[in-house]
Amino acid sequence: MSFLKLLPTITVKQFIRMIFFLCSILFPLKMNKVTFASYRADKLTGNLAYVYKEIQRTRKHQYDMYFLLKKFDSSFAGKLDYVLHMIKASYHLATSKYFFIDDYYFPVYCIKPRKGSEIIQLWHAAGAFKKFGYSTIDNSFGPSRNYLEHVKIHSNYSKVAVSSSEVIPFYAEAFDMDEEKVMPWGIPRTDYFFMKEKHAKVKERFYEKYPQLKNKKLLLYAPTFRGKSHYQDQFECPIHFEALQKVLGDEYALLVHLHPYITTPVTIEPSAEQFVFEIKQNFTINELMIISDLLITDYSSVIFEYSLLGRPIAFFATDLEEYKSERNFYYDYQSFIPGPFFNETVALGNWIKQGEYDYQKINAFRDRFFDYADGKAAERLVNAIMK
């Protein structure tokens, strides 16, 4: 990436740094201030939401909480608007004792944090599967060395929450940070998988909306997000829906959940419209995992959360070698995955219908990638940080 292409980024970085510096001079660091920031959504979701709820539950009167929640818009107008948003972020960074984020957050990498403040990364993906951050330098997905000379991404984190001790080295590599700052407290949003009373309610709500699926076995297809940041807006499904329906018959239904960044609906053949249901609204991926009997994915980190349920997982992809060369994994893919791999639809359908699943392998995978499976990740994290 040439210097001229980087110039707007460098200019914004210096501007944010200046605003932060001025705010640090003009305003005190507020020891009772907590800020939640994300560019992934316009509302509080995922790990941020669970940490917020835990603080509300146990420390409601001790802290004032603020929110910087603005989904990034890649249009020219959207980028200008986001610069204005980052001015606001600079103020909150300068005045918050605790600053929680759940993904890449540019203002954090422009500054030198104030003494006494803490920036906590609640990364949106569990476990360690696909490479990211500094592990992807100079490949088509990752940052260039030239960019990193000017913007030290993932810098300034006080702590990073991960699911297990197993993945600490990978997060330390991805964020270019000391392993001592990567903490296996657990993933706050996985607490949901232990809230049995909520599971019954979401199932009731689901079958009210889809009564025709009540007596069917539900397969959840949740492929990984293949775009770079927010730029992917469509998905070409490698599974042949008609062929899968023909093998499985009327006993099954397939729920398709694509990443929120993908705006184009998946193509469903007319003959498969009573078999395939794309669910974009009303139900989150976590809720769909609770509802479903079996997960089908390719390279998505949802396998970690799904392993907490102890249910079968199948892997389907037709571009494994290409994906390895472009993105790659922290482990050898074939020996790592807790279920069989397929690249042909009929074979996938036959395996599902046969029903001989290796639950021991799934449970071993869960135990490897979760130091705790108790539904208390948010509580553990908040207790450790806000002593």
CORRARA-V150292 format. One record per helix or strand of 3 or more residues. SS is the DSSP state (hx for helix, st for strand). FROM is the first residue (numbers start at 1). TO is the last residue. If there is no record, write none. Layout:
SS&FROM&TO + SS&FROM&TO
This chain:
hx&3&26 + st&30&38 + hx&46&59 + st&64&69 + hx&76&95 + st&96&101 + hx&106&110 + st&118&121 + hx&133&136 + hx&145&150 + st&159&161 + hx&165&175 + hx&179&181 + hx&188&194 + hx&196&209 + hx&211&213 + st&217&221 + hx&241&251 + st&252&256 + hx&270&272 + st&276&278 + hx&285&291 + st&294&297 + hx&302&307 + st&312&316 + hx&320&326 + hx&333&336 + hx&345&354 + hx&359&369 + hx&377&385
